[in-house]
Structures are given as structure tokens and as C-alpha cells.
Amino acid sequence: MNNVCKFIHIFLEDFANSRRPPLTANEVLRHPKFGQTTLDLVPQQRGKACVAKDRGGPIDIAYEVHGSGPRYLVFIMGLGTFKTAWQRQAQYFGHELGSQYSCLIFDNRGMGESDKPWARIPKSLDVELADMKARMFSQSWLEAPDEYGDFPTNGDRFAAMELKKRQDTEGFTRKGFICQAIAAGWHHKSPKQLQELADKVGRQRIQVVHGTLDNMITMPHGETLAKELGEEEGVTKIIVEGRGHVLHLEEQKLYQEVVQRMVEKTENLG
């Protein structure tokens, strides 16, 4: 009977935890693990590269190289995020497998330690975090227990990462975000340009990975990208069911396996 009561107690406790609301911004900031949100990874190289000299620059782009292996990986972050958002990939490929891989991560212009050559209308932080989560992640991942055990849920850990970034008032600025958002909004590649890119790179070396619940860049865009690059001529398309925009967080192990398989495949192509 005692074992039955213990089982019921554990079940009810787990059920209650699964239904708890996400931590508020203030609760996240006061969480004892908040200061450990960013991993203390020491890169093999770090510096700033001067780019875009004839395209509105020059602009200094801050970068880090993790690992010293012969396989080169470049991780390019999206809108409004620092290079440290790739920290789990830098840790895995650049430190755990550092003799095999060299990983380049960098801050896009307008972010982090890179130049900010120009604001968002303030919202309640909790409302803004909720909006971001809904656009970027699947609800099931957000509500699941934090896979690293630091916060109650994965969603709370993401909130900690976002709030930690915003505490860096030099790295994350209104001017930098607006300029990056404008650049992203105006970015366009025609079908002809995508075909030319695929011709130069080689379709066997291209892989498109997309989550079915991506509310930031929805599935039809991923389907179109794969088609225009040449899915029927060798481009690999991987659709991840039930996941959102940030696959390198939601499906970290799968993401890293996909990258490794592509690296090994392209090495065999010569």
C-alpha cells in the first residue's frame, strides 16, 4: 500500500509541475542558475574581421573559433541573437570533438561585440517573452522539463538566455536590432540566384532542415527553398515533425547528428 501511495504522490506532483505557468521575467532574473545561463567556453581564436569595405562598411564582425580540427563548420545566427546562442554546438563540435572540428561562430552586425552601424517599442517583458516563445518554439518543448535541470522548463531556460542577452546593454541595442531587422526584412533571393548558388556549391552538399511548427518562417518557405535549390537533383530535405524555428535548441542531438552526417557525406564527395 505504501508503494501505491508513493506512486500516486509522485504522479500527482509530476502532473502539477507539468501544468505550472512559466516563470515570470522577475522570477527568472532571481533564479539561482540565472548567472550560469551562458557557458564559459574558451575559444582557440577570437577577434574581429573587417568586412563590407565596399558595401557600406567597413564593419568589424566579432568572431570566435572553437576547436582545431580539419572539419570546418560555420554557424550563422538569425535575427537579434548573439553568437553564444550556438554555445551547445560550440561545446559539442569545438570542445568535445575539438580535434575533429573547427567551429566558427560570430555576432551579426548590429549585435553583441560587432559594429552597430542603427528600438523597439517597449512591451511588458513577460508579454514580449511569451510572444517570442510562441513564434520560435513548439509548445511541447517549452513546457517540457529543462533538459539541463537548471530551470523548471525549457521555456524558462530560454527566457533566462534572452534576459541575460538583454542585460548586455552594449551588445544588445535598439539601434543594432532595428538595423538588423531591416536587413533581414529586405533580404531576398530569386529562384535564379538560388539555382546559381546550388550550381556553385553542388546540390549534394546542400541540406535544408525545417520544423513543421515553425511560426517564424513557416513550412511552405522551407519547402520552396528546397525545391528552388534543387531537391529533385540531390539537395537533402529534412522535415522535423512537431518542432519549431530553433531546432538547434529543441532537437540538439538530432541537429548535431544531421550536421555530422552532412560533413561526412561531403568529405566522401571529394
C-alpha positions in Angstrom: 0.0 0.0 0.0 2.9 2.4 0.8 4.3 1.9 -2.7 0.9 2.6 -4.2 0.6 5.8 -2.2 4.1 6.8 -3.1 3.4 6.3 -6.8 0.2 8.3 -6.6 2.1 11.1 -4.9 4.8 11.2 -7.5 2.3 11.1 -10.3 0.3 14.0 -8.9 3.4 16.0 -8.2 4.6 15.5 -11.8 1.2 16.4 -13.2 1.1 19.6 -11.1 4.6 20.5 -12.3 3.6 19.9 -16.0 0.7 22.4 -15.6 2.6 25.2 -13.8 2.8 28.5 -15.6 6.1 29.7 -16.9 8.4 31.7 -14.7 7.9 35.5 -14.9 10.8 37.6 -16.1 11.4 38.7 -12.5 11.4 35.1 -11.3 13.9 34.1 -14.0 16.2 37.0 -13.0 16.1 35.9 -9.4 16.7 32.2 -10.2 19.9 30.8 -8.6 21.0 29.4 -12.0 20.5 32.6 -14.0 24.1 33.6 -13.8 25.2 30.3 -15.3 23.0 30.6 -18.5 26.0 31.2 -20.7 28.7 28.5 -20.8 32.2 29.6 -20.0 33.8 28.2 -23.3 37.3 29.3 -24.1 37.8 29.6 -27.9 41.0 28.7 -29.7 40.8 32.0 -31.5 38.7 35.2 -31.1 38.9 38.6 -32.8 37.2 41.0 -35.2 37.1 40.7 -39.0 36.8 43.9 -41.1 34.1 43.3 -43.8 31.9 45.1 -46.3 34.5 47.7 -47.1 32.8 48.5 -50.5 29.3 47.7 -49.3 28.5 50.4 -46.8 31.4 49.4 -44.4 33.9 48.8 -43.2 32.2 46.9 -40.4 34.0 44.9 -37.7 32.5 41.5 -37.1 33.3 39.8 -33.8 34.0 36.1 -34.1 35.3 33.0 -32.2 36.8 29.7 -33.4 36.2 26.7 -31.2 38.2 23.5 -31.9 41.3 22.9 -34.1 40.2 20.0 -36.3 40.3 19.7 -40.1 36.5 19.8 -40.5 35.3 23.4 -40.7 31.8 24.4 -39.6 30.3 27.9 -39.7 27.2 28.6 -37.6 25.3 31.7 -38.6 22.8 33.1 -36.1 19.5 34.7 -37.0 17.8 37.9 -36.0 18.5 39.6 -32.7 20.7 37.0 -31.1 24.3 36.7 -30.0 26.9 34.1 -31.2 26.6 32.5 -27.7 23.2 31.1 -28.8 25.4 28.4 -30.6 27.1 27.5 -27.3 25.9 23.9 -27.2 27.1 23.3 -30.7 30.4 25.1 -30.0 30.8 22.9 -26.9 30.0 19.7 -28.7 31.8 20.2 -32.0 34.6 22.6 -30.8 35.4 21.1 -27.4 34.1 17.5 -27.1 35.1 16.8 -30.7 37.6 19.7 -31.0 40.3 17.5 -32.6 37.9 16.8 -35.5 36.1 20.1 -36.0 36.9 23.8 -36.1 33.7 25.8 -35.5 33.3 29.5 -36.4 30.6 31.5 -34.6 30.1 35.2 -34.9 27.9 38.2 -34.0 26.0 39.5 -36.9 26.3 43.3 -37.5 24.2 45.2 -35.0 24.6 42.5 -32.3 27.0 41.6 -29.5 30.6 42.7 -29.9 30.2 43.5 -33.6 29.7 47.0 -35.0 26.3 48.6 -34.9 26.2 50.9 -38.0 21.3 51.9 -36.0 14.5 50.2 -31.0 11.9 48.5 -30.4 8.8 49.9 -28.7 8.9 48.6 -25.2 6.4 45.9 -24.1 5.9 44.2 -20.9 8.8 41.8 -20.7 6.5 38.9 -19.9 4.3 39.6 -22.9 7.3 40.0 -25.1 8.9 36.7 -23.9 5.6 34.9 -24.4 5.3 36.3 -28.0 8.9 35.2 -28.8 8.3 31.7 -27.4 5.1 31.2 -29.5 6.9 32.3 -32.7 10.1 30.3 -32.2 9.3 27.0 -30.3 6.8 24.2 -30.2 4.6 24.3 -27.1 5.5 20.7 -26.1 9.2 21.7 -25.9 8.6 24.9 -24.0 6.5 23.0 -21.3 8.9 20.1 -21.0 11.3 20.0 -18.0 14.6 21.8 -18.6 16.9 19.2 -20.2 19.8 20.6 -18.2 18.0 20.6 -14.9 18.7 24.3 -14.1 15.2 25.7 -14.6 11.7 24.3 -14.2 11.1 24.1 -18.0 12.9 24.5 -21.3 10.8 27.7 -21.9 12.1 29.2 -18.6 15.7 28.4 -19.7 15.1 30.2 -23.0 13.7 33.2 -21.1 16.9 33.2 -19.0 19.0 33.2 -22.1 17.1 36.1 -23.6 17.1 38.2 -20.4 20.8 37.5 -20.0 21.4 38.8 -23.5 19.4 42.0 -22.8 21.5 42.7 -19.7 24.4 43.3 -22.1 23.5 46.9 -22.9 26.4 47.4 -25.2 25.9 44.2 -27.2 22.1 44.3 -27.5 21.0 47.8 -28.5 17.8 49.2 -30.1 19.8 50.7 -32.9 21.5 47.4 -33.7 18.3 45.4 -33.6 16.4 47.7 -35.9 19.2 47.8 -38.4 19.4 44.0 -38.4 15.7 43.7 -38.7 15.6 46.0 -41.7 18.4 44.0 -43.4 16.6 40.7 -42.7 13.3 42.1 -44.0 14.8 43.3 -47.2 16.8 40.1 -47.8 15.7 38.3 -51.0 17.0 35.6 -53.2 15.3 34.9 -56.6 14.9 31.3 -57.9 17.7 32.1 -60.4 20.0 33.2 -57.6 19.3 30.0 -55.6 19.9 27.9 -58.7 23.3 29.7 -59.3 24.2 29.1 -55.6 23.4 25.4 -55.9 25.4 25.2 -59.1 28.5 26.7 -57.5 28.2 24.8 -54.2 26.9 21.5 -55.5 23.5 20.1 -54.7 24.9 17.1 -53.0 26.5 19.5 -50.4 23.3 21.3 -49.5 20.8 20.4 -46.8 17.6 22.1 -45.8 16.2 21.3 -42.4 12.8 22.7 -41.2 10.4 22.2 -38.3 6.7 21.7 -39.1 5.7 24.0 -36.2 8.0 26.9 -37.2 5.9 30.0 -36.7 8.7 32.4 -37.5 9.4 31.1 -41.0 6.6 28.7 -41.8 6.9 25.3 -43.6 6.0 26.5 -47.1 9.1 28.6 -47.1 11.3 25.6 -46.3 9.5 23.6 -49.0 10.1 26.3 -51.5 13.8 26.8 -50.6 14.5 23.1 -51.0 12.6 23.0 -54.3 14.4 26.0 -55.8 17.8 24.8 -54.7 17.2 21.5 -56.5 15.6 18.9 -54.2 15.0 16.6 -57.1 18.6 17.0 -58.2 20.3 16.0 -54.9 19.6 18.6 -52.3 18.7 16.9 -49.0 15.5 18.0 -47.2 14.8 17.0 -43.6 11.5 17.8 -42.1 11.3 17.6 -38.3 7.7 16.9 -37.1 6.3 18.9 -34.2 9.2 21.2 -33.8 9.6 25.0 -34.3 12.2 27.5 -35.5 15.1 26.9 -33.2 16.0 23.3 -34.0 19.5 23.5 -32.6 17.9 24.0 -29.1 14.7 21.9 -29.5 16.4 18.9 -31.1 20.1 19.4 -30.1 21.2 15.8 -30.5 19.3 15.4 -33.8 20.7 18.7 -35.1 24.3 17.7 -34.3 23.8 14.2 -35.9 22.4 15.9 -39.1 25.4 18.2 -39.3 27.9 15.3 -38.7 26.3 13.2 -41.4 26.4 16.0 -43.9 30.1 16.7 -43.1 31.0 13.0 -43.6 28.9 12.9 -46.8 30.6 15.9 -48.4 34.1 14.6 -47.4 33.4 11.5 -49.4 32.4 13.6 -52.4 36.0 14.8 -52.6 
